[in-house]
């Protein structure tokens, strides 16, 4: 399963290729996407999450949203199975 492309990103709106939903904030992963309610975890990635992923051999990048979306799309275009959590108003 491949990672869906982020089709567009602007202040408060994000579209994922192959999905009819317009997100404000979203999670994407190989094969899907869904709304992300940042109140679940706050808008920062918890250090414990980053540590857990790194200990399990998963590369982690924490970037400003536009840079994160560009990096995500570049990796997805190379066929890398990549996921992301995006907050479109930061």
TIZAMAR-547750 format. One record per residue: x, y, z of N, C-alpha, C in turn. Coordinates in steps of 0.05 Angstrom, whole numbers, padded with zeros to 5 digits, always signed. Layout:
XYZXYZXYZ
...
end
This chain:
+00017-00023+00000+00000+00000+00000+00018+00025+00000
+00011+00044-00017+00028+00068-00018+00016+00091-00001
+00033+00110+00004+00025+00134+00019+00011+00153+00001
-00013+00164+00008-00027+00182-00009-00013+00209-00011
-00014+00221-00034-00002+00248-00038-00019+00269-00024
-00005+00289-00013-00019+00313-00003-00023+00330-00028
-00048+00333-00036-00055+00346-00061-00054+00377-00059
-00061+00387-00036-00060+00416-00033-00060+00423-00003
-00048+00446+00003-00045+00455+00030-00046+00485+00030
-00065+00496+00045-00066+00525+00050-00076+00529+00078
-00076+00554+00087-00083+00560+00115-00110+00549+00121
-00111+00529+00139-00136+00518+00149-00149+00497+00131
-00135+00490+00108-00147+00470+00090-00125+00452+00078
-00131+00427+00078-00113+00407+00067-00128+00386+00052
-00119+00379+00028-00132+00358+00012-00112+00335+00008
-00122+00311+00009-00106+00287+00005-00116+00274-00021
-00098+00268-00039-00105+00255-00064-00121+00230-00059
-00143+00227-00074-00160+00203-00071-00180+00205-00049
-00182+00227-00035-00201+00231-00013-00218+00256-00018
-00244+00254-00015-00261+00276-00020-00263+00296+00003
-00252+00288+00026-00253+00305+00050-00233+00328+00049
-00241+00352+00057-00222+00374+00061-00217+00375+00091
-00191+00372+00098-00184+00371+00126-00173+00399+00135
-00176+00404+00160-00162+00426+00173-00136+00415+00183
-00138+00393+00197-00115+00379+00208-00119+00349+00202
-00098+00336+00194-00102+00308+00187-00078+00290+00193
-00083+00264+00194-00063+00243+00195-00064+00228+00169
-00041+00223+00158-00039+00207+00133-00020+00184+00137
-00024+00162+00124-00008+00138+00127-00011+00122+00101
+00006+00102+00097+00003+00085+00073-00026+00073+00072
-00041+00082+00052-00067+00071+00048-00090+00088+00059
-00085+00110+00072-00107+00125+00083-00101+00152+00095
-00123+00164+00105-00121+00190+00119-00146+00193+00136
-00144+00210+00156-00167+00217+00173-00163+00244+00186
-00184+00255+00196-00182+00280+00211-00166+00275+00236
-00149+00295+00242-00134+00294+00267-00145+00315+00286
-00155+00306+00308-00164+00325+00329-00140+00330+00347
-00127+00353+00343-00101+00358+00357-00106+00360+00387
-00131+00362+00396-00136+00361+00425-00129+00334+00437
-00126+00313+00419-00119+00287+00428-00091+00287+00441
-00073+00302+00428-00044+00302+00436-00031+00329+00438
-00046+00350+00432-00034+00376+00429-00022+00379+00401
-00011+00403+00395+00000+00407+00369+00030+00400+00366
+00042+00392+00388+00069+00383+00388+00071+00353+00389
+00092+00342+00377+00096+00313+00379+00109+00307+00406
+00096+00290+00422+00107+00284+00448+00134+00270+00446
+00153+00278+00463+00180+00266+00462+00178+00236+00465
+00160+00226+00481+00157+00197+00485+00150+00183+00459
+00134+00196+00442+00127+00185+00416+00151+00184+00398
+00166+00206+00397+00190+00207+00380+00210+00185+00389
+00214+00183+00415+00233+00163+00426+00224+00135+00419
+00198+00129+00421+00187+00103+00415+00192+00096+00386
+00186+00115+00368+00190+00110+00339+00219+00105+00333
+00237+00122+00343+00265+00119+00338+00276+00093+00348
+00268+00084+00372+00276+00059+00384+00268+00035+00367
+00247+00039+00351+00237+00018+00333+00246+00021+00304
+00267+00037+00301+00279+00040+00274+00264+00057+00254
+00246+00074+00264+00230+00091+00246+00242+00119+00247
+00248+00130+00223+00259+00157+00221+00237+00177+00228
+00243+00198+00243+00224+00218+00251+00234+00246+00243
+00217+00261+00230+00223+00289+00224+00201+00306+00236
+00207+00327+00249+00188+00346+00259+00194+00372+00246
+00176+00380+00228+00180+00404+00211+00156+00422+00211
+00160+00447+00203+00139+00466+00198+00121+00454+00177
+00095+00459+00177+00075+00445+00161+00081+00445+00131
+00087+00467+00119+00092+00468+00090+00117+00451+00083
+00138+00453+00100+00162+00437+00095+00156+00408+00100
+00140+00402+00120+00133+00374+00125+00117+00362+00102
+00098+00377+00091+00082+00367+00069+00100+00362+00044
+00118+00380+00039+00136+00377+00016+00154+00353+00020
+00165+00349+00043+00182+00326+00049+00166+00300+00047
+00142+00300+00059+00124+00277+00057+00119+00269+00028
+00111+00289+00012+00105+00283-00016+00130+00273-00031
+00153+00285-00026+00178+00276-00039+00184+00247-00032
+00181+00240-00007+00186+00212+00001+00165+00193-00011
+00139+00201-00010+00118+00185-00021+00122+00180-00051
+00131+00201-00065+00137+00199-00094+00159+00179-00100
+00177+00175-00081+00199+00156-00084+00190+00127-00077
+00165+00125-00068+00155+00099-00060+00160+00091-00031
+00169+00111-00016+00174+00106+00013+00147+00105+00027
+00143+00085+00044+00119+00084+00060+00123+00104+00083
+00107+00126+00081+00111+00148+00099+00084+00156+00111
+00085+00166+00135+00061+00176+00148+00066+00204+00159
+00045+00218+00166+00049+00245+00177+00024+00254+00192
+00029+00273+00209+00008+00287+00224+00012+00317+00218
-00009+00329+00207-00007+00356+00197-00028+00374+00210
-00018+00398+00219-00035+00418+00231-00033+00442+00212
-00055+00448+00197-00053+00467+00175-00053+00496+00183
-00055+00502+00208-00055+00530+00217-00030+00537+00234
-00010+00521+00230+00016+00527+00244+00038+00528+00224
end
